[in-house]
Amino acid sequence: MFTSNLVSTLTPSVVNEFRFGLRRNVSGNTHPCDIPEVRDELYAYLPKVNGYPLIPQPTSFADNKLQGTYVWSKSISGCGNSTCTAWVNVLDRSLDRSLQDSHRAHDFRINGAWELPFGPDRMVLGGSSGVLARLVERWQLSWILNMTSGAPLSLSSTNTYIGSGRPRIVGPFPKDQGKATMTAALPVYFAPGAYRLTTDPQCANVTTLQATRTACTLGAIEDSQGRIVLQHAVPGTLGNLGENWIEGPGSFRFDMRASKTGRIGENKSVQVRMDARNILNHPILGNPNLNINNANFGQIPADAVTGARQFRAQLRFTF
């Protein structure tokens, strides 16, 4: 039997909400956060997490166990950093409203344990006895499966507005196009050949005197048809591409463990254990290069590719 409990069915539950506390200074004067109008304005831009958690109840049958969780959520922030102490423009905090860096749209985790049907009165070697029975009985196989959506990512460019480097989107650049793909070289986030680096059109406005134009290093991104889709904002302006515009590669990992504990006498036992980390040898890809000034735009660096399969054996004697 497998039962589940849907925590929220009609409206999302507020999993987390950070708010400023009401404070007073040493002189006893009211802190700005105590003023309702100011406090309400601050609250509107503080991080909130709404989610639909699906939490199945742990299920046991015979000597087997199974438990899983699934969370569908959306984490929104109106801050320029994780501690809500900086904004692109403190007078217009709506410019920072975007998905939080910690946002993950989907998070699925399941774990279980299964006692193998070996040994006396079991499906395999049911008639065994003595040393053979002690060797094959009570082997337990357990596993953990984690599948998580990718993190929201921002594209970067040279700073043009109060320390912010948001690029301008001037052509078709869908936010849902990314899909990590392995290639003969390094993995890429966008389809191979979809985008390439070119010179930003602003460089054409730089004077040619004293070879100044050749010193312009501003880059832009064009698609396979030669259309510029991303370029730098004009100095003193903020690019129109929002923060955390796209979603990075998700992660998938399946770990397993086989173990057996045998008792030697009344107070002694021996445990044999084999752990397999990422047993399917599925690559876990990190975030791509999203700087529009970089020729490796869209490429996932080698040090961001992890997930090599690992085995570890343990022998433990308890007395």
N, C-alpha and C positions, 0 to 999 in steps of 0.2 A: 504494500500500500504506500502511496506517495501523496502527501498532502501539502498544500501551500497556503500561505497567508499573505494576501495582498494588503500591504499596509495602507496604501492610499489608492482610492478607486476613482474619485471624481475630481479632486483638486490636489495639486502637488503639495507634498509636505515640505515645510521649510526645515531642511536638515541642519543648516547652520546660518547664523546671521550675526555679523559683528557690528556693534554699535558703540559710539563714544559714551562713556559714563558721564553723569552729571557731577561737576566738580566746582569747588569754590577756592579762590586763592587765599593767601594768608590773611589779607586785610578783610576778608569776609565779603568782598564784592562778588557779584554774580559772574560766573564764568560764561563766556559767549555760548557754550554748549547748553547752558541752562535757559537761554532765551528761546522760547518755542519756535519762533520764525527761523532762527539760525539753526536750531537743532533739527527741525524738519528738513531743512535744505541739505544739511550734512547727511542725514539718514538716507536721503533719496539716492545718494551716490556710493553708499557703503556696500561691500560685497554681500550677496545673497546667493544661496544655493537651494534650488528647487529640484525635487527628485521624486521618482516613483520607485521605491524599493520593493522588490519582490523577494521575500525571504521564505523559502520552503522550510518546513519543520524537519529536523533530523529524522531520518527513517532508518529503522533497524529491522532486519529479517534474518532469521537464523544467526549466523555469526558475521553478518555483513552490515555495513553502515554506509549511508550516503547522505550528503548535505551539500546544498548549493545556495548561492545568492546571486541576484541580478539587480542592478541599479541603473535606471535610465534617468539622467539628471541634466541640469543646465545651470552652470555657475556663472553669474554675471557680476562684474565689478565696475565701479565708476572711479577707480583710483589709478594714478599713474605708476604705482608700484605696489608690492604685496602688503606693505604696512600702512598704506593710505596716508603717506606723508609728502607725496609729490604729485603734481598734475602738469599736463602740457600747458594749460592756461588756467590758473586758479580762479579766474573770473568766469570761465566757461567750462565747468567740469564735465559737461556732457561729451566733450571731445575725447574723454578717456573711457567712456562707457563701452565695454566689450566683454567677451568671455574671459573669465579668470584663467591665469596660467595653469591652475590646478584642475580646470574643467576636463572631464572625461564623459562624453555622451553616454557611453555604454560600458558597463563593467560586469563581467560574468565570471564567477568563481565556483568551482565544484570540487569536492573532495570525497573520497570514499575509501573503504577498506573491505577486503574480501579474503576470507580464510579459504585457502585452497583445499579442494575435496580429496586430500591424500591422507592415508592412514587407516587405522582400524575402524570398521563400520562406516567408511566413507566410500565414495564412488570409485576411487582409484586405490588399489592395494588395500581393499577393505578387509582382507583376511590376514594381513600382515601382523607380526607380533615380534616381541623381543627388540633387538637392536635396530632392525630395519624399521619397525613401527616408530621407534623413538626418533629416527633420523628423518622420516618423511612426514610425520604428523605436525599439525599446528604451524604450518607455513602461512604467513599472512602477506597479501599483496595490497598495497595502498597507493593512492595516486592523488595528485592535485593538478587541476587544469585551470589556468588563468587566461582570460581573453579580455583585453582592454582597448578602448578606442585611443587614438592618438591625441597628443596635446595640441591645443590651439597655438598657431605660430604666426609671427608677424614678419613681414618683409621689411628689409632695412635699406636705407640709402644714406647719403651724406646729410648731416644736420643742416636744416635750412630754417628752422623755426624754434627758438627758445630751447635749443638742445635736443630737438626731436627730428628724426630722420625718416618720416613717412613718405613713401613714393607716391607719385600720381599714377592712377590707372587711366590710360587713354585709349585702350583697345580691349578686345575680348580676352578676359582672363578669369574664367569661371572659378569660383572658390571650391567647387567639389571635384575638380579635375585630377587632383593629386592621387597617385597610386604607386607605392614603392615597387620598383622592378629590378630584379637582379640582371646584370649584364656581364659580358666577358671581362670587363674591367671593374669599376666600382658601381654599386647600385645607384639608381636615379629615382627621383621622386616624380618627375613629370615624364611623359612619353619621350623616348629617345628622339632627339632632333626637334622637339617641339619648340624650344626656345634657345636663343643664343645671345651673347653679349654684343652690343654695338655702342657707338658713341652717342651720348646724349645730345639731342638737337640744340640744347642751350650753348654747346661749344661753338656753334656756327656764329653766335653773336659776340664772341670774344675777338678783340682786335688781333690783326695779324702782325702788328708792329712788334719788332724784337722777338718774333717767334712765340708770342704769348699764347696764341691759339693752340699751338702744339703742346702747351703745358696743361691744357684742360684735360683732366682725367675723369670727368663725370661719365658714368656709364648708363646705359639703358638696355632694356630687354625687348627683343623683337621675336615674333613668332616665325614659323617655318615659311610663311609667305612674305616675310620682310616687313610686316607691319609692326610698328612700335606699340607695345602694350603697357609697358611700365617705364617711367622716366622720373627724373628728379623734379621736385617742386621748385618754383621760382624762389630765390632767396627772400626770406621774410614772410613766406607763406607756408602753410601746413598742407602736406599732400592729402589727397582725398581718399586714399586707401586706408581703411580702418585698421585698428590694432587686432591682432589674433585673427587674421582674415581666413586662413586656411587651417586644415587639420593635418597634423603630422602622421607618420606611420603608427599603426596600432601595434600591440604586442600579443604574442601567442606563445605560451609555454606549457609543456606537459611534463611533469615530474612523476617518477614512480619509485617505489621502494619495496623490496622483498626482505622479510625478516622472520626469524624463528628464535624462540626462547625455549631452552630446555633446562629442566631442573636436575641438579646433581645433589642428591641428598636433600636434607630439610632446609638448609640455609644457604645453599650455593646454587647458582644458575649461570648458564652461558647463553649469550645472545649473538647470533650471526646476522649481519645486516648488510644489504647491498643497496646503495642509493644511486639512482640515475637521474641526473639533472638535464632537463631538455632532451628527453630520450629520443624524440623524433628528429633531433638535430635541425630544428627549424630556426633560421636566422632571425635575430631580433635587431631590427634596423632602427637607428637613431634618427635625429632630425636632419634634414638637408640644409645645405648652404642656401640662404635666401637673401643674400646681399646683391643688389642689382649692379654693384660695381665689380663683382667678382666673375671671372670667366668660368668658374665652376658652379655657377648658379644652378640650383636644382639637384646637384650631386650630393650623395650621402658619403661623408668622409670615411676612410678605412677604420679609424679608431671609434666610429659610431656603430660599427657592425659587430655585434656580440652574439652570444647564444650557442657557443660550441658545446656539443654533447660531452658530459662528464660523468664518470663512474667513480664511486668510492665504496670501498669495502671496510667493514668494521667487525672486530671480534671483541666482545666485552665479557669479562668474567666478574660476577658479583658474588660477594661472600660477606 
